[in-house]
Amino acid sequence: MNNRRCFLAFFLFCVTALLPAQSNNEQEREWTVVRVTGTVRLTGNANFPQIVITGSDMQWNVVREEMNKLYDLQHQTVTVEGEETVREIRYANGLLSGRILRELRNIRIISIEEYTGP
C-alpha cells in the first residue's frame, strides 16, 4: 500500500512538472502580420480537413475558423494578408522533430489568380 502511494505521488509530481512545457495556449503565441502568395490546397481527410497555402519554399496552415474563406479557391494561386505564428513541432518526449508549423489567422484576400490547368 505504501509503495502505491509513493508511486502515485511520484507520478503526479512528474505530470505537473511537464505541464507548463506542453502549453500551446493562443495567448502565449506571438502573431505577426504577413503577406503570403501560394496555391490553396486541401489536405487531411474527411474527418479532419485542413486548408494550406503552399508557396515556393514553405507552407502555411490556415486555422480552422478561417478555412471557409479559402475553401472554394482550391488549386488557385492567391495572395492573402494575415497574422502568422511559427512553432517548432516537438515529439511527445519533448525533443524537436525538425519540422516547423506556420499558421495563419485573420486572413484578408488580396488577389486571386484563376486556375488554368496543367
C-alpha positions as CSV (number, residue, x, y, z in Angstrom):
1,M,0.0,0.0,0.0
2,N,2.8,2.4,0.9
3,N,4.6,1.6,-2.5
4,R,1.4,2.5,-4.3
5,R,1.2,5.9,-2.6
6,C,4.8,6.6,-3.3
7,F,4.3,5.7,-7.0
8,L,1.2,7.9,-7.2
9,A,3.0,10.9,-5.6
10,F,5.9,10.5,-7.9
11,F,3.6,10.2,-10.9
12,L,1.7,13.3,-10.0
13,F,4.9,15.2,-9.5
14,C,6.2,14.2,-12.9
15,V,3.0,15.1,-14.6
16,T,2.7,18.6,-13.0
17,A,6.4,19.3,-13.8
18,L,5.8,18.7,-17.5
19,L,2.5,20.6,-17.9
20,P,4.0,24.1,-18.4
21,A,6.4,22.9,-21.1
22,Q,3.5,21.5,-23.2
23,S,1.4,24.6,-23.1
24,N,0.3,25.8,-26.6
25,N,-2.1,28.5,-25.5
26,E,-3.0,31.0,-28.2
27,Q,-2.4,33.9,-25.8
28,E,1.2,32.8,-25.4
29,R,1.9,32.7,-29.2
30,E,3.4,35.7,-31.0
31,W,1.4,36.6,-34.1
32,T,2.9,38.9,-36.8
33,V,1.2,40.3,-39.9
34,V,2.5,38.8,-43.2
35,R,1.6,38.7,-46.8
36,V,1.6,35.3,-48.4
37,T,1.3,34.1,-52.0
38,G,0.8,30.5,-52.9
39,T,-1.6,27.8,-54.1
40,V,-4.6,26.8,-51.9
41,R,-4.8,23.1,-51.2
42,L,-7.0,20.8,-49.2
43,T,-5.1,18.3,-47.1
44,G,-6.0,15.9,-44.3
45,N,-9.0,13.5,-44.5
46,A,-12.8,13.7,-44.4
47,N,-12.9,14.0,-40.6
48,F,-10.0,16.4,-40.3
49,P,-9.7,18.6,-43.4
50,Q,-7.0,21.3,-43.5
51,I,-6.6,24.1,-45.9
52,V,-3.0,25.1,-46.6
53,I,-1.3,27.7,-48.8
54,T,1.8,26.3,-50.4
55,G,4.3,28.9,-51.5
56,S,7.5,28.3,-53.4
57,D,9.5,27.2,-50.4
58,M,7.1,26.8,-47.4
59,Q,3.6,26.0,-46.4
60,W,1.1,27.8,-44.1
61,N,-1.8,26.0,-42.4
62,V,-5.0,28.1,-42.1
63,V,-6.7,28.0,-38.7
64,R,-10.0,26.1,-38.7
65,E,-12.1,29.2,-38.2
66,E,-10.7,30.8,-41.4
67,M,-10.9,27.7,-43.7
68,N,-14.3,28.7,-45.2
69,K,-12.8,31.8,-46.7
70,L,-10.4,29.8,-48.9
71,Y,-12.3,26.5,-49.4
72,D,-13.8,27.5,-52.8
73,L,-10.4,28.7,-54.0
74,Q,-8.7,25.3,-54.1
75,H,-6.0,25.0,-56.8
76,Q,-5.9,28.7,-57.3
77,T,-2.9,31.0,-56.6
78,V,-3.9,33.6,-54.0
79,T,-2.2,36.4,-52.2
80,V,-3.5,36.9,-48.6
81,E,-2.6,39.0,-45.7
82,G,-3.0,37.7,-42.2
83,E,-1.4,37.0,-38.9
84,E,1.2,34.3,-38.8
85,T,2.6,32.3,-35.9
86,V,5.6,29.9,-36.2
87,R,6.1,26.9,-33.9
88,E,8.6,24.1,-33.8
89,I,6.9,20.7,-33.6
90,R,8.0,18.5,-30.7
91,Y,7.7,14.8,-30.1
92,A,5.9,13.6,-27.0
93,N,9.2,13.1,-25.2
94,G,10.0,16.9,-25.7
95,L,12.6,16.5,-28.4
96,L,12.4,18.7,-31.5
97,S,11.1,17.0,-34.7
98,G,12.9,19.4,-37.0
99,R,9.5,20.4,-38.5
100,I,8.1,23.9,-38.3
101,L,4.4,24.7,-38.3
102,R,3.3,28.0,-39.7
103,E,-0.3,29.0,-39.0
104,L,-2.4,31.9,-40.5
105,R,-5.4,33.6,-39.0
106,N,-7.4,36.8,-39.6
107,I,-7.0,36.3,-43.4
108,R,-7.8,39.0,-45.9
109,I,-7.7,38.0,-49.6
110,I,-5.6,40.5,-51.6
111,S,-5.7,38.8,-55.1
112,I,-6.8,35.6,-56.8
113,E,-5.2,34.1,-59.9
114,E,-7.5,31.8,-61.9
115,Y,-6.6,28.2,-62.3
116,T,-5.7,27.4,-65.9
117,G,-4.9,23.7,-65.5
118,P,-1.8,21.7,-66.0
